[in-house]
Amino acid sequence: MRIGELASRAGVSVRSVRYYEEQGLLTSTRSPSGQRHYTEVEVERVTLIQRLYAAGLSSRTITELLPCIDAASEENSDSALERMALERERLTTHIADLVRTRDTLDELMAANRRHRETLGTAQQAD
């Protein structure tokens, strides 16, 4: 199948498919005229890549995980699981940072509301 059909069947844009190839996440064969051709396997791979992106993984991390799919072994599986655990910890840290940032913003908003009340009280006193 050609790139447009792959993109359509996998639910992504043609641009995404090209990006995946540029990042080394996906390969195609080329016709003599240079057109990309894909098989059913690539539809499944693009779907997997999308799931990995949705999990917050970068293309570099996805590249590190793909050997588990391409050359399944206990070693590759263990390596992929370890890498995903590191990514989960990174996300957990990021979430904690975001919660702290949100809490700080909440404090600033509360301070602003208190200040605003004093402005209203000061105007009434005039």
Salt bridges, closest charged atoms under 4 A:
GLU5 OE2 - ARG9 NH1 3.88
GLU21 OE2 - ARG36 NE 2.98
GLU40 OE2 - ARG9 NH2 2.50
GLU64 OE1 - ARG83 NE 2.46
ASP70 OD1 - ARG45 NH1 2.61
GLU87 OE2 - ARG83 NH1 2.92
GLU87 OE1 - ARG90 NE 2.83
ASP97 OD1 - ARG100 NH2 2.16
ASP103 OD1 - ARG102 NH2 3.66
